[in-house]
Amino acid sequence: MSEKFEYKRMDRRSAINWMFAATATVHFLNSKALGLGFNWEDVNKGYGPDPNLMTPEVPWERIMTPKQLRTTAKLADITLPRTSVESPSATEVGVPDFFDEWISAPYHAHQEDYKVITEGLAWIDEESQRRFGKDFHELEEADYTTICNDIAYLPDALPEFEEGAKFFSKFRSLTMGGYYSTNVGTKDIGYVGNAALLTFGGPPREVLKRLGIDKAPW
């Protein structure tokens, strides 16, 4: 990935709508993140109300630095690489912007994620510098794979990599949650959504069997 890391940033209205949609629809994101547990004293004076989704103005600033965005893009594309024209990488659908919006929001749970994500991004760059003398986004596959393998699964992580593994677990959840809340992501998993059907034959028999139901309840 280029040192300059230049890509077209998503406009704020699209990004904030995406963030709200992900929170409402993806089960592995924190359902308490928006609105609940919000403390007005935790934000700067003059923050004001929640954003009006009909206008492009958002009452908080994006806070991620270019270096953080580069590391986020690299790790997100490792998590969800491009596999085909129909399945682009995480960065190609704007996941770094999703992260920037997510951890910039002043809600309590978002600020908890801000701490995990920003400290984790700093850790992975420091680890990369320690091992290879380069920032993480500059690494080739053979090198970044060794770091990712050490933090891939928290129960198996060595004590010195536990914090990195906790970060990577949260990072993966946000990456997946953001990606699969996009039109590309929902299409990739075959989600039909609120579409009209001419006929409905009921749930698949294998699903009913798994649930221990002999026939549809209607």
N, C-alpha and C positions, 0 to 999 in steps of 0.2 A: 504494500500500500504506500502511496506517495507520501513523502514528508509533508507536503503542502495540504494533502487531504482536502480537496475542494469538491463539493458536490452541491447541487441546488437544494437550499434549505426549504423546508415545508413552511407554508404560511401559517401564522398563529391560529387562525380560525380552524383550519383543517387539523392542526396538531392537537388543539384543545378538545375538539370534538372526538378525535381518535382516543385521547386519553380517557374521556368520560365513557365512551363506548366500551373500551377495554375493561374498565372497572365494573361496568354493569353486566357484561356478558361472558367474561372468561373466569371460570371457577377457580383457577389457581392464582389469580391475583387477589389481593386483600380486599374483600368486599366491604370492609369498614373504612376504606381509605378516604372516600370523599364525603365531606360534611360531618360525619360522625367523629366524635372525639376532637373536634376542632377547637382550638383555644385562641381567641382573638388577641390575647396578650403575647402570643408567640410570634406574631408577625409585626412588621414595621408599622408605625402609625400612618394612617392614610391608605391602608391596603384596600378597604372598601368591600363591597359585596362580591359574591361569586361572579364569574364571567358571564356575560350575556352571549349565548351561543349564536345569536342572530347577527352579531357584529364581530369584526376581526380584533377588537381590542381585548386584551387580557391584562388584568390588574396585577401581574407579577412579571418579573424579568426572567428570561432564561439564564441559567447560571453556569452551565458547563463550559469549561475552557476548551480551546481547540485541541489541546493535548488529550484531555479526557474524551473528547469526541472521537479522536483518532483511535484511542485504545478501545473505546466502546464499539466502533465500527469493525475493528479487527476481530474482537472476541465474538461479536454478534454474528459475523459471517462465518466464523469457525463453528458456532452453534447451529446456524441455519445457512449453509452455503447454497449457492445457485446450483440447481440440479437440472434445469431445463428452461426453455423460454417461458413456459407456463408457471414455473416455480423459481422465481428470482431469489437472490440472496436477501438477508435481513436488511442490509444497508440499501439495497436497490429499492426497497419499499419505504425507506425512511426511518428505520428503527432507531438510529441515533437521535433523531428529532423527538421520537416518542420518549426515549430516556430523558432527554433534556427537559421536556415538558413535565414528565412525571416527577422527577426529583426536584424540580424548581417550584412546584406547587406548594403553598404554605400549609396544607392540611397536615395534621399530626402524623398519620401513617406514612404519608409521602416524605415527611422530614426524617422519619425513622429509616426509610429506604435511602434517602439522600446520604445518610451517614454510612450505611453499609456499602452503597455503590461507590461513593467517592473514595472511601478508605480502601476499598477493594481494588479500584483502578490504580490507586497509588501503590498498593502492595504488589500488584502484578507487574507494574513497570519497574519497581525496585528489584523484584525477583529476576526479571529479565536482564536488568543491568548487571546484577550480581553474577548471573550465570554466563551471559553472552556479551556484556558490554554494550547492549543496545536496548532501546525502548521496545515494548512488546509489539507495537504495530510494525516494526521494522524486521521482525523475525521471519525466517522461512519455516516451512511446515515441520521439518525435522526438529527444529528447536522449540517452536511454540507447542508442539505436541507433548514434549516432555513436561512442560509446566502444566498444561491442561490435564495430563494424566494424573499428576500429583494432587489435583484439587477436584477431580471429576466426580467423586462420590464420597460424601462426608463420612459415612461409617468406616470406610477403608483408608481415610486420610491419616497420614502420620501426624503426631502432635504438632510438629512445626508447620504443617500445612492446614490445620483445622480452620483457622480464620479465613484463609484463602478459599477453602472448600465451602464455607458458609456463604461467602460472597458469591462464588460461582453458582451456588444453588439459587440464590435470589436473582442473580443476573440471568440465568437460564429461564426462570419463571417469567420475568419481565420481557425477555426477548420473545419467548413463545407467545405470551399473552398479547404483546403488541402485534406481532406478525399475524397471528391467527384471528385478529380483530379487523384486519384489512380485507378488502374485496378479494385480493389475490389469495390470502390465507384461507378465507372461508371457502373459496372455490376449490382450493387445493385439497381440503379435507372432505369435500363433497357436501358441505352444508347448504341446504336449499333455502332455509329461512322462511320468511313470511310470504311464500309463493302460493298462488291458487292452484288447486289440483282438480282435474276433471273427475277423478275417482280416487277413493282411498280404500285399499284392501286391508287395512289394519296393520298393526305392528308385525314384523317378521316372526315366523314361528320359533326360530331359534332364540329370539329375544324373550318371547313369552315363556319358553321352556326354561331359560336361564333364571327368570324371575319366579318360576314355580307357578305359573298361571296356565291353566288348561285352555282357556279361550279368552277372547277379548271381553273386558268387563261390560261392554255395552251390548 
